[in-house]
Amino acid sequence: GIYRTPEISRLVDLLMHRGCSGAAQSSWGPTVLVVAKDDDHSTWLINAIKEEFPDATIECTVPQNNPASVLLK
């Protein structure tokens, strides 16, 4: 498959069936990322992941919504 392990494939399937429109895997894993619709969706996803994958490490971040900047020295 396209994911490193069957567990990652199961995780991505779980997330897609819960409203995520896409997922990314870091190189060959094991990190997977998705974008949640809002805070409530994020909380719901985290709870679903914890229930299905109790040993998973989950980090929730927020976008910075700032343009990139270039610093010239």
CHARMM-style PDB file with segment names, atoms N, HN, CA, C and O in Angstrom:
ATOM      1  N   GLY     1       0.815  -1.189   0.000  1.00  0.00      PROA
ATOM      2  CA  GLY     1       0.000   0.000   0.000  1.00  0.00      PROA
ATOM      3  C   GLY     1       0.859   1.253   0.000  1.00  0.00      PROA
ATOM      4  O   GLY     1       2.087   1.188  -0.055  1.00  0.00      PROA
ATOM      5  N   ILE     2       0.198   2.375   0.062  1.00  0.00      PROA
ATOM      6  HN  ILE     2      -0.800   2.428   0.107  1.00  0.00      PROA
ATOM      7  CA  ILE     2       0.927   3.646   0.015  1.00  0.00      PROA
ATOM      8  C   ILE     2       1.387   4.114   1.389  1.00  0.00      PROA
ATOM      9  O   ILE     2       2.171   5.058   1.490  1.00  0.00      PROA
ATOM     10  N   TYR     3       0.909   3.467   2.442  1.00  0.00      PROA
ATOM     11  HN  TYR     3       0.272   2.701   2.359  1.00  0.00      PROA
ATOM     12  CA  TYR     3       1.317   3.846   3.790  1.00  0.00      PROA
ATOM     13  C   TYR     3       2.293   2.823   4.353  1.00  0.00      PROA
ATOM     14  O   TYR     3       2.300   1.665   3.938  1.00  0.00      PROA
ATOM     15  N   ARG     4       3.105   3.253   5.287  1.00  0.00      PROA
ATOM     16  HN  ARG     4       3.100   4.194   5.624  1.00  0.00      PROA
ATOM     17  CA  ARG     4       4.187   2.430   5.816  1.00  0.00      PROA
ATOM     18  C   ARG     4       3.711   1.141   6.473  1.00  0.00      PROA
ATOM     19  O   ARG     4       4.328   0.090   6.301  1.00  0.00      PROA
ATOM     20  N   THR     5       2.617   1.217   7.224  1.00  0.00      PROA
ATOM     21  HN  THR     5       2.116   2.071   7.364  1.00  0.00      PROA
ATOM     22  CA  THR     5       2.137   0.047   7.956  1.00  0.00      PROA
ATOM     23  C   THR     5       0.627  -0.090   7.794  1.00  0.00      PROA
ATOM     24  O   THR     5      -0.050   0.872   7.429  1.00  0.00      PROA
ATOM     25  N   PRO     6       0.102  -1.269   8.059  1.00  0.00      PROA
ATOM     26  CA  PRO     6      -1.356  -1.434   8.045  1.00  0.00      PROA
ATOM     27  C   PRO     6      -2.050  -0.541   9.078  1.00  0.00      PROA
ATOM     28  O   PRO     6      -3.175  -0.096   8.853  1.00  0.00      PROA
ATOM     29  N   GLU     7      -1.385  -0.278  10.209  1.00  0.00      PROA
ATOM     30  HN  GLU     7      -0.471  -0.639  10.392  1.00  0.00      PROA
ATOM     31  CA  GLU     7      -1.973   0.588  11.235  1.00  0.00      PROA
ATOM     32  C   GLU     7      -2.141   2.011  10.717  1.00  0.00      PROA
ATOM     33  O   GLU     7      -3.159   2.652  10.975  1.00  0.00      PROA
ATOM     34  N   ILE     8      -1.146   2.502   9.987  1.00  0.00      PROA
ATOM     35  HN  ILE     8      -0.319   1.981   9.777  1.00  0.00      PROA
ATOM     36  CA  ILE     8      -1.251   3.860   9.429  1.00  0.00      PROA
ATOM     37  C   ILE     8      -2.384   3.900   8.413  1.00  0.00      PROA
ATOM     38  O   ILE     8      -3.139   4.871   8.363  1.00  0.00      PROA
ATOM     39  N   SER     9      -2.506   2.872   7.617  1.00  0.00      PROA
ATOM     40  HN  SER     9      -1.892   2.083   7.657  1.00  0.00      PROA
ATOM     41  CA  SER     9      -3.602   2.798   6.651  1.00  0.00      PROA
ATOM     42  C   SER     9      -4.953   2.810   7.373  1.00  0.00      PROA
ATOM     43  O   SER     9      -5.879   3.493   6.936  1.00  0.00      PROA
ATOM     44  N   ARG    10      -5.069   2.067   8.464  1.00  0.00      PROA
ATOM     45  HN  ARG    10      -4.317   1.512   8.819  1.00  0.00      PROA
ATOM     46  CA  ARG    10      -6.300   2.056   9.261  1.00  0.00      PROA
ATOM     47  C   ARG    10      -6.593   3.433   9.850  1.00  0.00      PROA
ATOM     48  O   ARG    10      -7.742   3.874   9.877  1.00  0.00      PROA
ATOM     49  N   LEU    11      -5.539   4.109  10.324  1.00  0.00      PROA
ATOM     50  HN  LEU    11      -4.606   3.750  10.302  1.00  0.00      PROA
ATOM     51  CA  LEU    11      -5.692   5.448  10.885  1.00  0.00      PROA
ATOM     52  C   LEU    11      -6.202   6.417   9.824  1.00  0.00      PROA
ATOM     53  O   LEU    11      -7.134   7.181  10.077  1.00  0.00      PROA
ATOM     54  N   VAL    12      -5.600   6.390   8.648  1.00  0.00      PROA
ATOM     55  HN  VAL    12      -4.843   5.770   8.442  1.00  0.00      PROA
ATOM     56  CA  VAL    12      -6.025   7.289   7.575  1.00  0.00      PROA
ATOM     57  C   VAL    12      -7.474   6.986   7.180  1.00  0.00      PROA
ATOM     58  O   VAL    12      -8.259   7.909   6.963  1.00  0.00      PROA
ATOM     59  N   ASP    13      -7.830   5.715   7.086  1.00  0.00      PROA
ATOM     60  HN  ASP    13      -7.192   4.965   7.263  1.00  0.00      PROA
ATOM     61  CA  ASP    13      -9.219   5.356   6.785  1.00  0.00      PROA
ATOM     62  C   ASP    13     -10.169   5.919   7.841  1.00  0.00      PROA
ATOM     63  O   ASP    13     -11.216   6.474   7.506  1.00  0.00      PROA
ATOM     64  N   LEU    14      -9.806   5.776   9.104  1.00  0.00      PROA
ATOM     65  HN  LEU    14      -8.956   5.325   9.376  1.00  0.00      PROA
ATOM     66  CA  LEU    14     -10.628   6.314  10.189  1.00  0.00      PROA
ATOM     67  C   LEU    14     -10.824   7.820  10.016  1.00  0.00      PROA
ATOM     68  O   LEU    14     -11.940   8.321  10.147  1.00  0.00      PROA
ATOM     69  N   LEU    15      -9.748   8.533   9.723  1.00  0.00      PROA
ATOM     70  HN  LEU    15      -8.842   8.125   9.616  1.00  0.00      PROA
ATOM     71  CA  LEU    15      -9.821   9.989   9.581  1.00  0.00      PROA
ATOM     72  C   LEU    15     -10.632  10.401   8.359  1.00  0.00      PROA
ATOM     73  O   LEU    15     -11.394  11.366   8.420  1.00  0.00      PROA
ATOM     74  N   MET    16     -10.477   9.684   7.252  1.00  0.00      PROA
ATOM     75  HN  MET    16      -9.858   8.900   7.202  1.00  0.00      PROA
ATOM     76  CA  MET    16     -11.234  10.010   6.043  1.00  0.00      PROA
ATOM     77  C   MET    16     -12.738   9.773   6.255  1.00  0.00      PROA
ATOM     78  O   MET    16     -13.569  10.522   5.742  1.00  0.00      PROA
ATOM     79  N   HSD    17     -13.070   8.740   7.005  1.00  0.00      PROA
ATOM     80  HN  HSD    17     -12.395   8.131   7.422  1.00  0.00      PROA
ATOM     81  CA  HSD    17     -14.476   8.451   7.280  1.00  0.00      PROA
ATOM     82  C   HSD    17     -15.072   9.393   8.327  1.00  0.00      PROA
ATOM     83  O   HSD    17     -16.271   9.344   8.602  1.00  0.00      PROA
ATOM     84  N   ARG    18     -14.244  10.235   8.898  1.00  0.00      PROA
ATOM     85  HN  ARG    18     -13.270  10.275   8.675  1.00  0.00      PROA
ATOM     86  CA  ARG    18     -14.721  11.200   9.886  1.00  0.00      PROA
ATOM     87  C   ARG    18     -14.567  12.640   9.400  1.00  0.00      PROA
ATOM     88  O   ARG    18     -14.457  13.570  10.199  1.00  0.00      PROA
ATOM     89  N   GLY    19     -14.562  12.805   8.088  1.00  0.00      PROA
ATOM     90  HN  GLY    19     -14.651  12.050   7.439  1.00  0.00      PROA
ATOM     91  CA  GLY    19     -14.662  14.156   7.544  1.00  0.00      PROA
ATOM     92  C   GLY    19     -13.385  14.832   7.102  1.00  0.00      PROA
ATOM     93  O   GLY    19     -13.434  15.983   6.670  1.00  0.00      PROA
ATOM     94  N   CYS    20     -12.253  14.177   7.188  1.00  0.00      PROA
ATOM     95  HN  CYS    20     -12.213  13.242   7.540  1.00  0.00      PROA
ATOM     96  CA  CYS    20     -11.015  14.781   6.692  1.00  0.00      PROA
ATOM     97  C   CYS    20     -10.942  14.565   5.184  1.00  0.00      PROA
ATOM     98  O   CYS    20     -11.289  13.491   4.693  1.00  0.00      PROA
ATOM     99  N   SER    21     -10.498  15.566   4.459  1.00  0.00      PROA
ATOM    100  HN  SER    21     -10.215  16.438   4.858  1.00  0.00      PROA
ATOM    101  CA  SER    21     -10.477  15.446   3.001  1.00  0.00      PROA
ATOM    102  C   SER    21      -9.149  14.949   2.468  1.00  0.00      PROA
ATOM    103  O   SER    21      -9.025  14.701   1.268  1.00  0.00      PROA
ATOM    104  N   GLY    22      -8.167  14.800   3.315  1.00  0.00      PROA
ATOM    105  HN  GLY    22      -8.268  15.002   4.289  1.00  0.00      PROA
ATOM    106  CA  GLY    22      -6.868  14.296   2.885  1.00  0.00      PROA
ATOM    107  C   GLY    22      -5.967  14.075   4.073  1.00  0.00      PROA
ATOM    108  O   GLY    22      -6.210  14.598   5.160  1.00  0.00      PROA
ATOM    109  N   ALA    23      -4.925  13.296   3.861  1.00  0.00      PROA
ATOM    110  HN  ALA    23      -4.727  12.870   2.977  1.00  0.00      PROA
ATOM    111  CA  ALA    23      -3.949  13.019   4.921  1.00  0.00      PROA
ATOM    112  C   ALA    23      -2.569  13.001   4.292  1.00  0.00      PROA
ATOM    113  O   ALA    23      -2.416  12.713   3.104  1.00  0.00      PROA
ATOM    114  N   ALA    24      -1.580  13.308   5.089  1.00  0.00      PROA
ATOM    115  HN  ALA    24      -1.705  13.542   6.054  1.00  0.00      PROA
ATOM    116  CA  ALA    24      -0.193  13.255   4.636  1.00  0.00      PROA
ATOM    117  C   ALA    24       0.600  12.385   5.598  1.00  0.00      PROA
ATOM    118  O   ALA    24       0.329  12.354   6.798  1.00  0.00      PROA
ATOM    119  N   GLN    25       1.567  11.692   5.063  1.00  0.00      PROA
ATOM    120  HN  GLN    25       1.787  11.717   4.088  1.00  0.00      PROA
ATOM    121  CA  GLN    25       2.457  10.858   5.867  1.00  0.00      PROA
ATOM    122  C   GLN    25       3.871  11.400   5.709  1.00  0.00      PROA
ATOM    123  O   GLN    25       4.310  11.670   4.591  1.00  0.00      PROA
ATOM    124  N   SER    26       4.585  11.560   6.811  1.00  0.00      PROA
ATOM    125  HN  SER    26       4.228  11.341   7.720  1.00  0.00      PROA
ATOM    126  CA  SER    26       5.950  12.063   6.750  1.00  0.00      PROA
ATOM    127  C   SER    26       6.858  10.998   6.139  1.00  0.00      PROA
ATOM    128  O   SER    26       6.965   9.889   6.664  1.00  0.00      PROA
ATOM    129  N   SER    27       7.501  11.335   5.046  1.00  0.00      PROA
ATOM    130  HN  SER    27       7.414  12.236   4.620  1.00  0.00      PROA
ATOM    131  CA  SER    27       8.386  10.406   4.353  1.00  0.00      PROA
ATOM    132  C   SER    27       7.750   9.025   4.352  1.00  0.00      PROA
ATOM    133  O   SER    27       6.730   8.817   3.695  1.00  0.00      PROA
ATOM    134  N   TRP    28       8.335   8.079   5.078  1.00  0.00      PROA
ATOM    135  HN  TRP    28       9.163   8.248   5.612  1.00  0.00      PROA
ATOM    136  CA  TRP    28       7.710   6.767   5.206  1.00  0.00      PROA
ATOM    137  C   TRP    28       7.194   6.543   6.614  1.00  0.00      PROA
ATOM    138  O   TRP    28       7.271   5.434   7.142  1.00  0.00      PROA
ATOM    139  N   GLY    29       6.672   7.591   7.220  1.00  0.00      PROA
ATOM    140  HN  GLY    29       6.609   8.492   6.791  1.00  0.00      PROA
ATOM    141  CA  GLY    29       6.011   7.481   8.509  1.00  0.00      PROA
ATOM    142  C   GLY    29       6.988   7.443   9.661  1.00  0.00      PROA
ATOM    143  O   GLY    29       8.203   7.489   9.470  1.00  0.00      PROA
ATOM    144  N   PRO    30       6.456   7.359  10.828  1.00  0.00      PROA
ATOM    145  CA  PRO    30       5.076   7.017  11.149  1.00  0.00      PROA
ATOM    146  C   PRO    30       4.161   8.213  11.367  1.00  0.00      PROA
ATOM    147  O   PRO    30       3.016   8.029  11.781  1.00  0.00      PROA
ATOM    148  N   THR    31       4.623   9.429  11.103  1.00  0.00      PROA
ATOM    149  HN  THR    31       5.553   9.578  10.767  1.00  0.00      PROA
ATOM    150  CA  THR    31       3.787  10.601  11.353  1.00  0.00      PROA
ATOM    151  C   THR    31       2.748  10.783  10.255  1.00  0.00      PROA
ATOM    152  O   THR    31       3.055  10.697   9.066  1.00  0.00      PROA
ATOM    153  N   VAL    32       1.509  11.039  10.678  1.00  0.00      PROA
ATOM    154  HN  VAL    32       1.260  11.109  11.643  1.00  0.00      PROA
ATOM    155  CA  VAL    32       0.403  11.313   9.762  1.00  0.00      PROA
ATOM    156  C   VAL    32      -0.203  12.636  10.178  1.00  0.00      PROA
ATOM    157  O   VAL    32      -0.319  12.924  11.369  1.00  0.00      PROA
ATOM    158  N   LEU    33      -0.593  13.451   9.195  1.00  0.00      PROA
ATOM    159  HN  LEU    33      -0.498  13.218   8.227  1.00  0.00      PROA
ATOM    160  CA  LEU    33      -1.245  14.706   9.545  1.00  0.00      PROA
ATOM    161  C   LEU    33      -2.510  14.877   8.727  1.00  0.00      PROA
ATOM    162  O   LEU    33      -2.614  14.412   7.592  1.00  0.00      PROA
ATOM    163  N   VAL    34      -3.463  15.557   9.336  1.00  0.00      PROA
ATOM    164  HN  VAL    34      -3.379  15.935  10.258  1.00  0.00      PROA
ATOM    165  CA  VAL    34      -4.708  15.942   8.678  1.00  0.00      PROA
ATOM    166  C   VAL    34      -5.061  17.346   9.128  1.00  0.00      PROA
ATOM    167  O   VAL    34      -4.552  17.836  10.136  1.00  0.00      PROA
ATOM    168  N   VAL    35      -5.934  17.983   8.375  1.00  0.00      PROA
ATOM    169  HN  VAL    35      -6.347  17.585   7.556  1.00  0.00      PROA
ATOM    170  CA  VAL    35      -6.440  19.302   8.749  1.00  0.00      PROA
ATOM    171  C   VAL    35      -7.895  19.137   9.160  1.00  0.00      PROA
ATOM    172  O   VAL    35      -8.714  18.634   8.392  1.00  0.00      PROA
ATOM    173  N   ALA    36      -8.209  19.563  10.373  1.00  0.00      PROA
ATOM    174  HN  ALA    36      -7.543  19.972  10.998  1.00  0.00      PROA
ATOM    175  CA  ALA    36      -9.587  19.502  10.869  1.00  0.00      PROA
ATOM    176  C   ALA    36     -10.335  20.753  10.434  1.00  0.00      PROA
ATOM    177  O   ALA    36      -9.735  21.793  10.166  1.00  0.00      PROA
ATOM    178  N   LYS    37     -11.650  20.634  10.370  1.00  0.00      PROA
ATOM    179  HN  LYS    37     -12.138  19.788  10.589  1.00  0.00      PROA
ATOM    180  CA  LYS    37     -12.487  21.759   9.936  1.00  0.00      PROA
ATOM    181  C   LYS    37     -12.514  22.895  10.950  1.00  0.00      PROA
ATOM    182  O   LYS    37     -12.548  24.067  10.574  1.00  0.00      PROA
ATOM    183  N   ASP    38     -12.499  22.548  12.240  1.00  0.00      PROA
ATOM    184  HN  ASP    38     -12.471  21.597  12.545  1.00  0.00      PROA
ATOM    185  CA  ASP    38     -12.550  23.544  13.309  1.00  0.00      PROA
ATOM    186  C   ASP    38     -12.171  22.855  14.622  1.00  0.00      PROA
ATOM    187  O   ASP    38     -11.823  21.675  14.629  1.00  0.00      PROA
ATOM    188  N   ASP    39     -12.239  23.592  15.724  1.00  0.00      PROA
ATOM    189  HN  ASP    39     -12.522  24.551  15.718  1.00  0.00      PROA
ATOM    190  CA  ASP    39     -11.847  23.038  17.023  1.00  0.00      PROA
ATOM    191  C   ASP    39     -12.705  21.840  17.428  1.00  0.00      PROA
ATOM    192  O   ASP    39     -12.187  20.856  17.956  1.00  0.00      PROA
ATOM    193  N   ASP    40     -14.003  21.921  17.184  1.00  0.00      PROA
ATOM    194  HN  ASP    40     -14.424  22.721  16.755  1.00  0.00      PROA
ATOM    195  CA  ASP    40     -14.881  20.810  17.550  1.00  0.00      PROA
ATOM    196  C   ASP    40     -14.539  19.552  16.751  1.00  0.00      PROA
ATOM    197  O   ASP    40     -14.508  18.450  17.299  1.00  0.00      PROA
ATOM    198  N   HSD    41     -14.288  19.722  15.470  1.00  0.00      PROA
ATOM    199  HN  HSD    41     -14.314  20.617  15.025  1.00  0.00      PROA
ATOM    200  CA  HSD    41     -13.910  18.582  14.626  1.00  0.00      PROA
ATOM    201  C   HSD    41     -12.587  17.994  15.107  1.00  0.00      PROA
ATOM    202  O   HSD    41     -12.428  16.775  15.159  1.00  0.00      PROA
ATOM    203  N   SER    42     -11.654  18.850  15.452  1.00  0.00      PROA
ATOM    204  HN  SER    42     -11.784  19.841  15.409  1.00  0.00      PROA
ATOM    205  CA  SER    42     -10.356  18.407  15.947  1.00  0.00      PROA
ATOM    206  C   SER    42     -10.509  17.568  17.217  1.00  0.00      PROA
ATOM    207  O   SER    42      -9.912  16.499  17.338  1.00  0.00      PROA
ATOM    208  N   THR    43     -11.307  18.057  18.151  1.00  0.00      PROA
ATOM    209  HN  THR    43     -11.793  18.926  18.053  1.00  0.00      PROA
ATOM    210  CA  THR    43     -11.539  17.329  19.404  1.00  0.00      PROA
ATOM    211  C   THR    43     -12.190  15.979  19.128  1.00  0.00      PROA
ATOM    212  O   THR    43     -11.807  14.969  19.719  1.00  0.00      PROA
ATOM    213  N   TRP    44     -13.161  15.960  18.240  1.00  0.00      PROA
ATOM    214  HN  TRP    44     -13.473  16.780  17.760  1.00  0.00      PROA
ATOM    215  CA  TRP    44     -13.857  14.728  17.873  1.00  0.00      PROA
ATOM    216  C   TRP    44     -12.881  13.723  17.248  1.00  0.00      PROA
ATOM    217  O   TRP    44     -12.924  12.534  17.562  1.00  0.00      PROA
ATOM    218  N   LEU    45     -11.997  14.212  16.356  1.00  0.00      PROA
ATOM    219  HN  LEU    45     -11.962  15.179  16.101  1.00  0.00      PROA
ATOM    220  CA  LEU    45     -10.997  13.342  15.731  1.00  0.00      PROA
ATOM    221  C   LEU    45     -10.030  12.778  16.765  1.00  0.00      PROA
ATOM    222  O   LEU    45      -9.718  11.587  16.747  1.00  0.00      PROA
ATOM    223  N   ILE    46      -9.560  13.629  17.656  1.00  0.00      PROA
ATOM    224  HN  ILE    46      -9.813  14.596  17.670  1.00  0.00      PROA
ATOM    225  CA  ILE    46      -8.619  13.187  18.687  1.00  0.00      PROA
ATOM    226  C   ILE    46      -9.240  12.082  19.535  1.00  0.00      PROA
ATOM    227  O   ILE    46      -8.590  11.077  19.822  1.00  0.00      PROA
ATOM    228  N   ASN    47     -10.488  12.267  19.933  1.00  0.00      PROA
ATOM    229  HN  ASN    47     -11.015  13.084  19.700  1.00  0.00      PROA
ATOM    230  CA  ASN    47     -11.172  11.241  20.736  1.00  0.00      PROA
ATOM    231  C   ASN    47     -11.326   9.937  19.966  1.00  0.00      PROA
ATOM    232  O   ASN    47     -11.166   8.858  20.538  1.00  0.00      PROA
ATOM    233  N   ALA    48     -11.634  10.022  18.676  1.00  0.00      PROA
ATOM    234  HN  ALA    48     -11.764  10.898  18.211  1.00  0.00      PROA
ATOM    235  CA  ALA    48     -11.773   8.813  17.856  1.00  0.00      PROA
ATOM    236  C   ALA    48     -10.431   8.092  17.732  1.00  0.00      PROA
ATOM    237  O   ALA    48     -10.376   6.864  17.790  1.00  0.00      PROA
ATOM    238  N   ILE    49      -9.354   8.852  17.561  1.00  0.00      PROA
ATOM    239  HN  ILE    49      -9.398   9.850  17.514  1.00  0.00      PROA
ATOM    240  CA  ILE    49      -8.017   8.244  17.449  1.00  0.00      PROA
ATOM    241  C   ILE    49      -7.643   7.569  18.762  1.00  0.00      PROA
ATOM    242  O   ILE    49      -7.154   6.439  18.764  1.00  0.00      PROA
ATOM    243  N   LYS    50      -7.869   8.253  19.872  1.00  0.00      PROA
ATOM    244  HN  LYS    50      -8.266   9.171  19.871  1.00  0.00      PROA
ATOM    245  CA  LYS    50      -7.535   7.686  21.186  1.00  0.00      PROA
ATOM    246  C   LYS    50      -8.292   6.385  21.447  1.00  0.00      PROA
ATOM    247  O   LYS    50      -7.755   5.451  22.043  1.00  0.00      PROA
ATOM    248  N   GLU    51      -9.537   6.336  20.996  1.00  0.00      PROA
ATOM    249  HN  GLU    51      -9.973   7.095  20.512  1.00  0.00      PROA
ATOM    250  CA  GLU    51     -10.343   5.140  21.208  1.00  0.00      PROA
ATOM    251  C   GLU    51      -9.817   3.961  20.383  1.00  0.00      PROA
ATOM    252  O   GLU    51      -9.740   2.836  20.877  1.00  0.00      PROA
ATOM    253  N   GLU    52      -9.461   4.223  19.141  1.00  0.00      PROA
ATOM    254  HN  GLU    52      -9.523   5.137  18.739  1.00  0.00      PROA
ATOM    255  CA  GLU    52      -9.020   3.159  18.238  1.00  0.00      PROA
ATOM    256  C   GLU    52      -7.532   2.825  18.387  1.00  0.00      PROA
ATOM    257  O   GLU    52      -7.122   1.678  18.209  1.00  0.00      PROA
ATOM    258  N   PHE    53      -6.732   3.846  18.716  1.00  0.00      PROA
ATOM    259  HN  PHE    53      -7.066   4.777  18.860  1.00  0.00      PROA
ATOM    260  CA  PHE    53      -5.275   3.690  18.827  1.00  0.00      PROA
ATOM    261  C   PHE    53      -4.804   4.283  20.160  1.00  0.00      PROA
ATOM    262  O   PHE    53      -4.223   5.368  20.170  1.00  0.00      PROA
ATOM    263  N   PRO    54      -5.039   3.599  21.274  1.00  0.00      PROA
ATOM    264  CA  PRO    54      -4.753   4.172  22.596  1.00  0.00      PROA
ATOM    265  C   PRO    54      -3.277   4.504  22.829  1.00  0.00      PROA
ATOM    266  O   PRO    54      -2.975   5.334  23.686  1.00  0.00      PROA
ATOM    267  N   ASP    55      -2.356   3.888  22.100  1.00  0.00      PROA
ATOM    268  HN  ASP    55      -2.601   3.214  21.404  1.00  0.00      PROA
ATOM    269  CA  ASP    55      -0.933   4.168  22.292  1.00  0.00      PROA
ATOM    270  C   ASP    55      -0.406   5.262  21.367  1.00  0.00      PROA
ATOM    271  O   ASP    55       0.781   5.586  21.417  1.00  0.00      PROA
ATOM    272  N   ALA    56      -1.260   5.833  20.528  1.00  0.00      PROA
ATOM    273  HN  ALA    56      -2.224   5.571  20.487  1.00  0.00      PROA
ATOM    274  CA  ALA    56      -0.822   6.864  19.580  1.00  0.00      PROA
ATOM    275  C   ALA    56      -0.434   8.144  20.309  1.00  0.00      PROA
ATOM    276  O   ALA    56      -1.024   8.497  21.330  1.00  0.00      PROA
ATOM    277  N   THR    57       0.549   8.821  19.777  1.00  0.00      PROA
ATOM    278  HN  THR    57       1.029   8.535  18.948  1.00  0.00      PROA
ATOM    279  CA  THR    57       0.911  10.149  20.250  1.00  0.00      PROA
ATOM    280  C   THR    57       0.205  11.147  19.337  1.00  0.00      PROA
ATOM    281  O   THR    57       0.346  11.081  18.116  1.00  0.00      PROA
ATOM    282  N   ILE    58      -0.542  12.057  19.917  1.00  0.00      PROA
ATOM    283  HN  ILE    58      -0.657  12.110  20.909  1.00  0.00      PROA
ATOM    284  CA  ILE    58      -1.334  13.013  19.142  1.00  0.00      PROA
ATOM    285  C   ILE    58      -0.902  14.423  19.510  1.00  0.00      PROA
ATOM    286  O   ILE    58      -0.803  14.766  20.688  1.00  0.00      PROA
ATOM    287  N   GLU    59      -0.647  15.232  18.494  1.00  0.00      PROA
ATOM    288  HN  GLU    59      -0.728  14.953  17.537  1.00  0.00      PROA
ATOM    289  CA  GLU    59      -0.333  16.641  18.707  1.00  0.00      PROA
ATOM    290  C   GLU    59      -1.297  17.470  17.879  1.00  0.00      PROA
ATOM    291  O   GLU    59      -1.485  17.215  16.690  1.00  0.00      PROA
ATOM    292  N   CYS    60      -1.893  18.443  18.498  1.00  0.00      PROA
ATOM    293  HN  CYS    60      -1.739  18.650  19.464  1.00  0.00      PROA
ATOM    294  CA  CYS    60      -2.823  19.334  17.816  1.00  0.00      PROA
ATOM    295  C   CYS    60      -2.167  20.713  17.727  1.00  0.00      PROA
ATOM    296  O   CYS    60      -1.772  21.288  18.742  1.00  0.00      PROA
ATOM    297  N   THR    61      -2.057  21.227  16.529  1.00  0.00      PROA
ATOM    298  HN  THR    61      -2.378  20.761  15.705  1.00  0.00      PROA
ATOM    299  CA  THR    61      -1.465  22.554  16.340  1.00  0.00      PROA
ATOM    300  C   THR    61      -2.472  23.457  15.641  1.00  0.00      PROA
ATOM    301  O   THR    61      -3.481  22.989  15.114  1.00  0.00      PROA
ATOM    302  N   VAL    62      -2.192  24.733  15.642  1.00  0.00      PROA
ATOM    303  HN  VAL    62      -1.372  25.113  16.070  1.00  0.00      PROA
ATOM    304  CA  VAL    62      -3.066  25.690  14.960  1.00  0.00      PROA
ATOM    305  C   VAL    62      -2.266  26.398  13.869  1.00  0.00      PROA
ATOM    306  O   VAL    62      -1.051  26.557  13.987  1.00  0.00      PROA
ATOM    307  N   PRO    63      -2.950  26.821  12.810  1.00  0.00      PROA
ATOM    308  CA  PRO    63      -2.227  27.533  11.749  1.00  0.00      PROA
ATOM    309  C   PRO    63      -1.773  28.897  12.235  1.00  0.00      PROA
ATOM    310  O   PRO    63      -2.392  29.493  13.117  1.00  0.00      PROA
ATOM    311  N   GLN    64      -0.697  29.382  11.658  1.00  0.00      PROA
ATOM    312  HN  GLN    64      -0.194  28.899  10.941  1.00  0.00      PROA
ATOM    313  CA  GLN    64      -0.196  30.718  12.023  1.00  0.00      PROA
ATOM    314  C   GLN    64      -0.878  31.823  11.231  1.00  0.00      PROA
ATOM    315  O   GLN    64      -0.960  32.961  11.693  1.00  0.00      PROA
ATOM    316  N   ASN    65      -1.368  31.495  10.042  1.00  0.00      PROA
ATOM    317  HN  ASN    65      -1.302  30.570   9.667  1.00  0.00      PROA
ATOM    318  CA  ASN    65      -2.060  32.470   9.202  1.00  0.00      PROA
ATOM    319  C   ASN    65      -1.261  33.744   8.980  1.00  0.00      PROA
ATOM    320  O   ASN    65      -1.834  34.831   8.905  1.00  0.00      PROA
ATOM    321  N   ASN    66       0.043  33.621   8.877  1.00  0.00      PROA
ATOM    322  HN  ASN    66       0.508  32.738   8.938  1.00  0.00      PROA
ATOM    323  CA  ASN    66       0.907  34.753   8.576  1.00  0.00      PROA
ATOM    324  C   ASN    66       1.670  34.440   7.282  1.00  0.00      PROA
ATOM    325  O   ASN    66       2.050  33.292   7.054  1.00  0.00      PROA
ATOM    326  N   PRO    67       1.890  35.420   6.462  1.00  0.00      PROA
ATOM    327  CA  PRO    67       2.671  35.158   5.257  1.00  0.00      PROA
ATOM    328  C   PRO    67       4.120  34.854   5.607  1.00  0.00      PROA
ATOM    329  O   PRO    67       4.619  35.243   6.663  1.00  0.00      PROA
ATOM    330  N   ALA    68       4.774  34.159   4.710  1.00  0.00      PROA
ATOM    331  HN  ALA    68       4.369  33.843   3.852  1.00  0.00      PROA
ATOM    332  CA  ALA    68       6.204  33.893   4.910  1.00  0.00      PROA
ATOM    333  C   ALA    68       6.977  35.197   4.841  1.00  0.00      PROA
ATOM    334  O   ALA    68       6.558  36.146   4.178  1.00  0.00      PROA
ATOM    335  N   SER    69       8.091  35.236   5.521  1.00  0.00      PROA
ATOM    336  HN  SER    69       8.431  34.466   6.060  1.00  0.00      PROA
ATOM    337  CA  SER    69       8.941  36.432   5.466  1.00  0.00      PROA
ATOM    338  C   SER    69      10.375  36.016   5.207  1.00  0.00      PROA
ATOM    339  O   SER    69      10.805  34.927   5.587  1.00  0.00      PROA
ATOM    340  N   VAL    70      11.093  36.887   4.564  1.00  0.00      PROA
ATOM    341  HN  VAL    70      10.744  37.772   4.255  1.00  0.00      PROA
ATOM    342  CA  VAL    70      12.507  36.643   4.261  1.00  0.00      PROA
ATOM    343  C   VAL    70      13.311  37.713   4.971  1.00  0.00      PROA
ATOM    344  O   VAL    70      13.064  38.907   4.801  1.00  0.00      PROA
ATOM    345  N   LEU    71      14.260  37.284   5.757  1.00  0.00      PROA
ATOM    346  HN  LEU    71      14.460  36.314   5.896  1.00  0.00      PROA
ATOM    347  CA  LEU    71      15.129  38.231   6.471  1.00  0.00      PROA
ATOM    348  C   LEU    71      16.472  38.290   5.747  1.00  0.00      PROA
ATOM    349  O   LEU    71      17.132  37.266   5.577  1.00  0.00      PROA
ATOM    350  N   LEU    72      16.863  39.449   5.336  1.00  0.00      PROA
ATOM    351  HN  LEU    72      16.326  40.282   5.474  1.00  0.00      PROA
ATOM    352  CA  LEU    72      18.129  39.640   4.660  1.00  0.00      PROA
ATOM    353  C   LEU    72      19.125  40.248   5.627  1.00  0.00      PROA
ATOM    354  O   LEU    72      18.808  41.191   6.353  1.00  0.00      PROA
ATOM    355  N   LYS    73      20.328  39.704   5.632  1.00  0.00      PROA
ATOM    356  HN  LYS    73      20.585  38.938   5.043  1.00  0.00      PROA
ATOM    357  CA  LYS    73      21.361  40.225   6.528  1.00  0.00      PROA
ATOM    358  C   LYS    73      22.345  41.042   5.747  1.00  0.00      PROA
ATOM    359  OT1 LYS    73      23.298  41.573   6.317  1.00  0.00      PROA
TER     360      LYS     73
END
